[in-house]
Amino acid sequence: MLDFEEELRKFHPSIEVEDAEEAIFSQDLTDIADALIQVLEKSKKSGE
């Protein structure tokens, strides 16, 4: 039977995962909420 506590102690994330995480979080990506805000701001400016 597996000892999950022992397996968790032995676990170390791979270097590739850590590198990918750093690359993803270091980018300033626009999400859908940001895009909607930009569209609304542009429409308000053009409607003035």
CHARMM-style PDB file with segment names, atoms N, HN, CA, C and O in Angstrom:
ATOM      1  N   MET     1       0.843  -1.176   0.000  1.00  0.00      PROA
ATOM      2  CA  MET     1       0.000   0.000   0.000  1.00  0.00      PROA
ATOM      3  C   MET     1       0.895   1.249   0.000  1.00  0.00      PROA
ATOM      4  O   MET     1       1.975   1.247   0.590  1.00  0.00      PROA
ATOM      5  N   LEU     2       0.437   2.300  -0.659  1.00  0.00      PROA
ATOM      6  HN  LEU     2      -0.441   2.301  -1.138  1.00  0.00      PROA
ATOM      7  CA  LEU     2       1.216   3.527  -0.743  1.00  0.00      PROA
ATOM      8  C   LEU     2       1.093   4.346   0.530  1.00  0.00      PROA
ATOM      9  O   LEU     2       0.015   4.475   1.109  1.00  0.00      PROA
ATOM     10  N   ASP     3       2.218   4.893   0.947  1.00  0.00      PROA
ATOM     11  HN  ASP     3       3.094   4.788   0.476  1.00  0.00      PROA
ATOM     12  CA  ASP     3       2.229   5.832   2.065  1.00  0.00      PROA
ATOM     13  C   ASP     3       2.275   7.242   1.455  1.00  0.00      PROA
ATOM     14  O   ASP     3       3.337   7.728   1.067  1.00  0.00      PROA
ATOM     15  N   PHE     4       1.114   7.879   1.381  1.00  0.00      PROA
ATOM     16  HN  PHE     4       0.251   7.484   1.697  1.00  0.00      PROA
ATOM     17  CA  PHE     4       1.015   9.164   0.704  1.00  0.00      PROA
ATOM     18  C   PHE     4       1.881  10.236   1.363  1.00  0.00      PROA
ATOM     19  O   PHE     4       2.451  11.076   0.667  1.00  0.00      PROA
ATOM     20  N   GLU     5       1.986  10.223   2.663  1.00  0.00      PROA
ATOM     21  HN  GLU     5       1.522   9.541   3.229  1.00  0.00      PROA
ATOM     22  CA  GLU     5       2.826  11.207   3.347  1.00  0.00      PROA
ATOM     23  C   GLU     5       4.284  11.048   2.922  1.00  0.00      PROA
ATOM     24  O   GLU     5       4.974  12.041   2.690  1.00  0.00      PROA
ATOM     25  N   GLU     6       4.748   9.822   2.821  1.00  0.00      PROA
ATOM     26  HN  GLU     6       4.187   9.016   3.010  1.00  0.00      PROA
ATOM     27  CA  GLU     6       6.122   9.558   2.387  1.00  0.00      PROA
ATOM     28  C   GLU     6       6.324  10.010   0.943  1.00  0.00      PROA
ATOM     29  O   GLU     6       7.348  10.611   0.617  1.00  0.00      PROA
ATOM     30  N   GLU     7       5.365   9.727   0.090  1.00  0.00      PROA
ATOM     31  HN  GLU     7       4.533   9.239   0.355  1.00  0.00      PROA
ATOM     32  CA  GLU     7       5.464  10.123  -1.317  1.00  0.00      PROA
ATOM     33  C   GLU     7       5.474  11.653  -1.455  1.00  0.00      PROA
ATOM     34  O   GLU     7       6.200  12.193  -2.290  1.00  0.00      PROA
ATOM     35  N   LEU     8       4.685  12.339  -0.652  1.00  0.00      PROA
ATOM     36  HN  LEU     8       4.096  11.901   0.026  1.00  0.00      PROA
ATOM     37  CA  LEU     8       4.675  13.801  -0.694  1.00  0.00      PROA
ATOM     38  C   LEU     8       6.007  14.385  -0.236  1.00  0.00      PROA
ATOM     39  O   LEU     8       6.451  15.401  -0.772  1.00  0.00      PROA
ATOM     40  N   ARG     9       6.641  13.767   0.732  1.00  0.00      PROA
ATOM     41  HN  ARG     9       6.281  12.942   1.167  1.00  0.00      PROA
ATOM     42  CA  ARG     9       7.955  14.243   1.190  1.00  0.00      PROA
ATOM     43  C   ARG     9       9.002  14.092   0.107  1.00  0.00      PROA
ATOM     44  O   ARG     9       9.931  14.897   0.026  1.00  0.00      PROA
ATOM     45  N   LYS    10       8.865  13.065  -0.733  1.00  0.00      PROA
ATOM     46  HN  LYS    10       8.111  12.412  -0.667  1.00  0.00      PROA
ATOM     47  CA  LYS    10       9.838  12.813  -1.793  1.00  0.00      PROA
ATOM     48  C   LYS    10       9.582  13.672  -3.037  1.00  0.00      PROA
ATOM     49  O   LYS    10      10.446  13.767  -3.909  1.00  0.00      PROA
ATOM     50  N   PHE    11       8.424  14.285  -3.122  1.00  0.00      PROA
ATOM     51  HN  PHE    11       7.723  14.207  -2.414  1.00  0.00      PROA
ATOM     52  CA  PHE    11       8.045  15.031  -4.319  1.00  0.00      PROA
ATOM     53  C   PHE    11       8.817  16.342  -4.442  1.00  0.00      PROA
ATOM     54  O   PHE    11       8.935  17.102  -3.481  1.00  0.00      PROA
ATOM     55  N   HSD    12       9.337  16.592  -5.635  1.00  0.00      PROA
ATOM     56  HN  HSD    12       9.241  15.974  -6.416  1.00  0.00      PROA
ATOM     57  CA  HSD    12       9.974  17.863  -5.981  1.00  0.00      PROA
ATOM     58  C   HSD    12       9.510  18.210  -7.391  1.00  0.00      PROA
ATOM     59  O   HSD    12       9.646  17.390  -8.298  1.00  0.00      PROA
ATOM     60  N   PRO    13       8.961  19.416  -7.594  1.00  0.00      PROA
ATOM     61  CA  PRO    13       8.504  19.780  -8.940  1.00  0.00      PROA
ATOM     62  C   PRO    13       9.672  19.824  -9.913  1.00  0.00      PROA
ATOM     63  O   PRO    13      10.800  20.151  -9.542  1.00  0.00      PROA
ATOM     64  N   SER    14       9.385  19.493 -11.145  1.00  0.00      PROA
ATOM     65  HN  SER    14       8.469  19.227 -11.446  1.00  0.00      PROA
ATOM     66  CA  SER    14      10.440  19.501 -12.149  1.00  0.00      PROA
ATOM     67  C   SER    14      10.853  20.932 -12.462  1.00  0.00      PROA
ATOM     68  O   SER    14      10.078  21.866 -12.254  1.00  0.00      PROA
ATOM     69  N   ILE    15      12.039  21.101 -12.948  1.00  0.00      PROA
ATOM     70  HN  ILE    15      12.669  20.343 -13.117  1.00  0.00      PROA
ATOM     71  CA  ILE    15      12.569  22.420 -13.283  1.00  0.00      PROA
ATOM     72  C   ILE    15      11.750  23.053 -14.395  1.00  0.00      PROA
ATOM     73  O   ILE    15      11.536  24.265 -14.386  1.00  0.00      PROA
ATOM     74  N   GLU    16      11.288  22.258 -15.350  1.00  0.00      PROA
ATOM     75  HN  GLU    16      11.462  21.273 -15.357  1.00  0.00      PROA
ATOM     76  CA  GLU    16      10.526  22.796 -16.459  1.00  0.00      PROA
ATOM     77  C   GLU    16       9.234  23.453 -15.977  1.00  0.00      PROA
ATOM     78  O   GLU    16       8.832  24.492 -16.499  1.00  0.00      PROA
ATOM     79  N   VAL    17       8.590  22.854 -14.990  1.00  0.00      PROA
ATOM     80  HN  VAL    17       8.917  22.009 -14.566  1.00  0.00      PROA
ATOM     81  CA  VAL    17       7.355  23.425 -14.462  1.00  0.00      PROA
ATOM     82  C   VAL    17       7.646  24.758 -13.796  1.00  0.00      PROA
ATOM     83  O   VAL    17       6.905  25.720 -13.994  1.00  0.00      PROA
ATOM     84  N   GLU    18       8.697  24.830 -13.020  1.00  0.00      PROA
ATOM     85  HN  GLU    18       9.299  24.048 -12.859  1.00  0.00      PROA
ATOM     86  CA  GLU    18       9.050  26.083 -12.354  1.00  0.00      PROA
ATOM     87  C   GLU    18       9.402  27.165 -13.371  1.00  0.00      PROA
ATOM     88  O   GLU    18       9.024  28.323 -13.198  1.00  0.00      PROA
ATOM     89  N   ASP    19      10.121  26.797 -14.425  1.00  0.00      PROA
ATOM     90  HN  ASP    19      10.428  25.856 -14.565  1.00  0.00      PROA
ATOM     91  CA  ASP    19      10.466  27.766 -15.472  1.00  0.00      PROA
ATOM     92  C   ASP    19       9.223  28.246 -16.196  1.00  0.00      PROA
ATOM     93  O   ASP    19       9.095  29.435 -16.487  1.00  0.00      PROA
ATOM     94  N   ALA    20       8.317  27.347 -16.485  1.00  0.00      PROA
ATOM     95  HN  ALA    20       8.420  26.381 -16.249  1.00  0.00      PROA
ATOM     96  CA  ALA    20       7.082  27.725 -17.172  1.00  0.00      PROA
ATOM     97  C   ALA    20       6.255  28.647 -16.287  1.00  0.00      PROA
ATOM     98  O   ALA    20       5.695  29.634 -16.764  1.00  0.00      PROA
ATOM     99  N   GLU    21       6.178  28.330 -15.008  1.00  0.00      PROA
ATOM    100  HN  GLU    21       6.632  27.528 -14.620  1.00  0.00      PROA
ATOM    101  CA  GLU    21       5.418  29.164 -14.078  1.00  0.00      PROA
ATOM    102  C   GLU    21       5.984  30.576 -14.040  1.00  0.00      PROA
ATOM    103  O   GLU    21       5.229  31.548 -14.064  1.00  0.00      PROA
ATOM    104  N   GLU    22       7.283  30.695 -13.983  1.00  0.00      PROA
ATOM    105  HN  GLU    22       7.896  29.905 -13.964  1.00  0.00      PROA
ATOM    106  CA  GLU    22       7.926  32.014 -13.942  1.00  0.00      PROA
ATOM    107  C   GLU    22       7.653  32.785 -15.227  1.00  0.00      PROA
ATOM    108  O   GLU    22       7.379  33.984 -15.187  1.00  0.00      PROA
ATOM    109  N   ALA    23       7.727  32.102 -16.362  1.00  0.00      PROA
ATOM    110  HN  ALA    23       7.950  31.128 -16.394  1.00  0.00      PROA
ATOM    111  CA  ALA    23       7.487  32.764 -17.640  1.00  0.00      PROA
ATOM    112  C   ALA    23       6.037  33.237 -17.757  1.00  0.00      PROA
ATOM    113  O   ALA    23       5.771  34.317 -18.284  1.00  0.00      PROA
ATOM    114  N   ILE    24       5.121  32.434 -17.271  1.00  0.00      PROA
ATOM    115  HN  ILE    24       5.338  31.557 -16.844  1.00  0.00      PROA
ATOM    116  CA  ILE    24       3.701  32.787 -17.358  1.00  0.00      PROA
ATOM    117  C   ILE    24       3.385  33.978 -16.460  1.00  0.00      PROA
ATOM    118  O   ILE    24       2.727  34.925 -16.891  1.00  0.00      PROA
ATOM    119  N   PHE    25       3.849  33.934 -15.221  1.00  0.00      PROA
ATOM    120  HN  PHE    25       4.384  33.165 -14.871  1.00  0.00      PROA
ATOM    121  CA  PHE    25       3.514  34.991 -14.280  1.00  0.00      PROA
ATOM    122  C   PHE    25       4.289  36.275 -14.522  1.00  0.00      PROA
ATOM    123  O   PHE    25       3.876  37.332 -14.043  1.00  0.00      PROA
ATOM    124  N   SER    26       5.393  36.221 -15.245  1.00  0.00      PROA
ATOM    125  HN  SER    26       5.728  35.363 -15.634  1.00  0.00      PROA
ATOM    126  CA  SER    26       6.167  37.429 -15.497  1.00  0.00      PROA
ATOM    127  C   SER    26       5.573  38.265 -16.635  1.00  0.00      PROA
ATOM    128  O   SER    26       5.929  39.432 -16.795  1.00  0.00      PROA
ATOM    129  N   GLN    27       4.674  37.675 -17.425  1.00  0.00      PROA
ATOM    130  HN  GLN    27       4.385  36.726 -17.295  1.00  0.00      PROA
ATOM    131  CA  GLN    27       4.052  38.411 -18.523  1.00  0.00      PROA
ATOM    132  C   GLN    27       2.799  39.124 -18.028  1.00  0.00      PROA
ATOM    133  O   GLN    27       2.052  38.606 -17.198  1.00  0.00      PROA
ATOM    134  N   ASP    28       2.594  40.306 -18.551  1.00  0.00      PROA
ATOM    135  HN  ASP    28       3.201  40.727 -19.225  1.00  0.00      PROA
ATOM    136  CA  ASP    28       1.393  41.058 -18.207  1.00  0.00      PROA
ATOM    137  C   ASP    28       0.357  40.792 -19.296  1.00  0.00      PROA
ATOM    138  O   ASP    28       0.294  41.504 -20.298  1.00  0.00      PROA
ATOM    139  N   LEU    29      -0.444  39.766 -19.084  1.00  0.00      PROA
ATOM    140  HN  LEU    29      -0.393  39.188 -18.270  1.00  0.00      PROA
ATOM    141  CA  LEU    29      -1.416  39.364 -20.086  1.00  0.00      PROA
ATOM    142  C   LEU    29      -2.757  40.039 -19.830  1.00  0.00      PROA
ATOM    143  O   LEU    29      -3.173  40.222 -18.686  1.00  0.00      PROA
ATOM    144  N   THR    30      -3.417  40.402 -20.911  1.00  0.00      PROA
ATOM    145  HN  THR    30      -3.080  40.253 -21.840  1.00  0.00      PROA
ATOM    146  CA  THR    30      -4.741  41.000 -20.811  1.00  0.00      PROA
ATOM    147  C   THR    30      -5.769  39.885 -20.728  1.00  0.00      PROA
ATOM    148  O   THR    30      -5.792  38.988 -21.570  1.00  0.00      PROA
ATOM    149  N   ASP    31      -6.614  39.945 -19.719  1.00  0.00      PROA
ATOM    150  HN  ASP    31      -6.595  40.674 -19.035  1.00  0.00      PROA
ATOM    151  CA  ASP    31      -7.676  38.954 -19.636  1.00  0.00      PROA
ATOM    152  C   ASP    31      -8.962  39.552 -20.197  1.00  0.00      PROA
ATOM    153  O   ASP    31      -8.979  40.710 -20.612  1.00  0.00      PROA
ATOM    154  N   ILE    32     -10.028  38.773 -20.209  1.00  0.00      PROA
ATOM    155  HN  ILE    32     -10.014  37.832 -19.872  1.00  0.00      PROA
ATOM    156  CA  ILE    32     -11.273  39.214 -20.831  1.00  0.00      PROA
ATOM    157  C   ILE    32     -11.854  40.435 -20.123  1.00  0.00      PROA
ATOM    158  O   ILE    32     -12.455  41.290 -20.774  1.00  0.00      PROA
ATOM    159  N   ALA    33     -11.688  40.533 -18.815  1.00  0.00      PROA
ATOM    160  HN  ALA    33     -11.199  39.838 -18.286  1.00  0.00      PROA
ATOM    161  CA  ALA    33     -12.195  41.704 -18.090  1.00  0.00      PROA
ATOM    162  C   ALA    33     -11.456  42.963 -18.531  1.00  0.00      PROA
ATOM    163  O   ALA    33     -12.080  44.004 -18.738  1.00  0.00      PROA
ATOM    164  N   ASP    34     -10.133  42.879 -18.678  1.00  0.00      PROA
ATOM    165  HN  ASP    34      -9.626  42.033 -18.511  1.00  0.00      PROA
ATOM    166  CA  ASP    34      -9.358  44.028 -19.154  1.00  0.00      PROA
ATOM    167  C   ASP    34      -9.791  44.436 -20.560  1.00  0.00      PROA
ATOM    168  O   ASP    34      -9.905  45.623 -20.864  1.00  0.00      PROA
ATOM    169  N   ALA    35     -10.029  43.447 -21.409  1.00  0.00      PROA
ATOM    170  HN  ALA    35      -9.937  42.483 -21.162  1.00  0.00      PROA
ATOM    171  CA  ALA    35     -10.445  43.728 -22.780  1.00  0.00      PROA
ATOM    172  C   ALA    35     -11.805  44.425 -22.796  1.00  0.00      PROA
ATOM    173  O   ALA    35     -12.004  45.375 -23.554  1.00  0.00      PROA
ATOM    174  N   LEU    36     -12.729  43.966 -21.975  1.00  0.00      PROA
ATOM    175  HN  LEU    36     -12.567  43.195 -21.360  1.00  0.00      PROA
ATOM    176  CA  LEU    36     -14.056  44.595 -21.918  1.00  0.00      PROA
ATOM    177  C   LEU    36     -13.967  46.027 -21.405  1.00  0.00      PROA
ATOM    178  O   LEU    36     -14.658  46.909 -21.916  1.00  0.00      PROA
ATOM    179  N   ILE    37     -13.139  46.267 -20.419  1.00  0.00      PROA
ATOM    180  HN  ILE    37     -12.578  45.551 -20.005  1.00  0.00      PROA
ATOM    181  CA  ILE    37     -12.957  47.626 -19.898  1.00  0.00      PROA
ATOM    182  C   ILE    37     -12.407  48.547 -20.981  1.00  0.00      PROA
ATOM    183  O   ILE    37     -12.856  49.685 -21.116  1.00  0.00      PROA
ATOM    184  N   GLN    38     -11.447  48.065 -21.743  1.00  0.00      PROA
ATOM    185  HN  GLN    38     -11.082  47.140 -21.632  1.00  0.00      PROA
ATOM    186  CA  GLN    38     -10.880  48.871 -22.824  1.00  0.00      PROA
ATOM    187  C   GLN    38     -11.926  49.197 -23.879  1.00  0.00      PROA
ATOM    188  O   GLN    38     -11.988  50.323 -24.373  1.00  0.00      PROA
ATOM    189  N   VAL    39     -12.749  48.211 -24.223  1.00  0.00      PROA
ATOM    190  HN  VAL    39     -12.699  47.296 -23.822  1.00  0.00      PROA
ATOM    191  CA  VAL    39     -13.794  48.434 -25.224  1.00  0.00      PROA
ATOM    192  C   VAL    39     -14.799  49.458 -24.715  1.00  0.00      PROA
ATOM    193  O   VAL    39     -15.209  50.344 -25.464  1.00  0.00      PROA
ATOM    194  N   LEU    40     -15.202  49.349 -23.448  1.00  0.00      PROA
ATOM    195  HN  LEU    40     -14.868  48.629 -22.840  1.00  0.00      PROA
ATOM    196  CA  LEU    40     -16.152  50.298 -22.876  1.00  0.00      PROA
ATOM    197  C   LEU    40     -15.579  51.713 -22.827  1.00  0.00      PROA
ATOM    198  O   LEU    40     -16.280  52.683 -23.114  1.00  0.00      PROA
ATOM    199  N   GLU    41     -14.304  51.823 -22.463  1.00  0.00      PROA
ATOM    200  HN  GLU    41     -13.735  51.034 -22.230  1.00  0.00      PROA
ATOM    201  CA  GLU    41     -13.668  53.146 -22.408  1.00  0.00      PROA
ATOM    202  C   GLU    41     -13.600  53.769 -23.804  1.00  0.00      PROA
ATOM    203  O   GLU    41     -13.842  54.966 -23.965  1.00  0.00      PROA
ATOM    204  N   LYS    42     -13.274  52.965 -24.799  1.00  0.00      PROA
ATOM    205  HN  LYS    42     -13.077  51.994 -24.668  1.00  0.00      PROA
ATOM    206  CA  LYS    42     -13.210  53.484 -26.173  1.00  0.00      PROA
ATOM    207  C   LYS    42     -14.581  53.913 -26.659  1.00  0.00      PROA
ATOM    208  O   LYS    42     -14.713  54.935 -27.333  1.00  0.00      PROA
ATOM    209  N   SER    43     -15.606  53.136 -26.318  1.00  0.00      PROA
ATOM    210  HN  SER    43     -15.499  52.307 -25.770  1.00  0.00      PROA
ATOM    211  CA  SER    43     -16.947  53.485 -26.768  1.00  0.00      PROA
ATOM    212  C   SER    43     -17.446  54.747 -26.078  1.00  0.00      PROA
ATOM    213  O   SER    43     -18.177  55.530 -26.683  1.00  0.00      PROA
ATOM    214  N   LYS    44     -17.061  54.958 -24.813  1.00  0.00      PROA
ATOM    215  HN  LYS    44     -16.466  54.321 -24.322  1.00  0.00      PROA
ATOM    216  CA  LYS    44     -17.441  56.186 -24.113  1.00  0.00      PROA
ATOM    217  C   LYS    44     -16.768  57.395 -24.739  1.00  0.00      PROA
ATOM    218  O   LYS    44     -17.393  58.444 -24.895  1.00  0.00      PROA
ATOM    219  N   LYS    45     -15.490  57.256 -25.103  1.00  0.00      PROA
ATOM    220  HN  LYS    45     -14.982  56.404 -24.977  1.00  0.00      PROA
ATOM    221  CA  LYS    45     -14.754  58.369 -25.702  1.00  0.00      PROA
ATOM    222  C   LYS    45     -15.311  58.715 -27.079  1.00  0.00      PROA
ATOM    223  O   LYS    45     -15.400  59.889 -27.437  1.00  0.00      PROA
ATOM    224  N   SER    46     -15.682  57.705 -27.844  1.00  0.00      PROA
ATOM    225  HN  SER    46     -15.610  56.751 -27.554  1.00  0.00      PROA
ATOM    226  CA  SER    46     -16.190  57.971 -29.196  1.00  0.00      PROA
ATOM    227  C   SER    46     -17.624  58.499 -29.157  1.00  0.00      PROA
ATOM    228  O   SER    46     -18.082  59.114 -30.120  1.00  0.00      PROA
ATOM    229  N   GLY    47     -18.335  58.267 -28.054  1.00  0.00      PROA
ATOM    230  HN  GLY    47     -17.963  57.768 -27.271  1.00  0.00      PROA
ATOM    231  CA  GLY    47     -19.706  58.734 -27.916  1.00  0.00      PROA
ATOM    232  C   GLY    47     -19.820  60.137 -27.376  1.00  0.00      PROA
ATOM    233  O   GLY    47     -20.922  60.683 -27.328  1.00  0.00      PROA
ATOM    234  N   GLU    48     -18.732  60.735 -26.972  1.00  0.00      PROA
ATOM    235  HN  GLU    48     -17.836  60.291 -27.011  1.00  0.00      PROA
ATOM    236  CA  GLU    48     -18.767  62.089 -26.374  1.00  0.00      PROA
ATOM    237  C   GLU    48     -18.938  63.161 -27.412  1.00  0.00      PROA
ATOM    238  OT1 GLU    48     -18.987  64.344 -27.075  1.00  0.00      PROA
TER     239      GLU     48
END
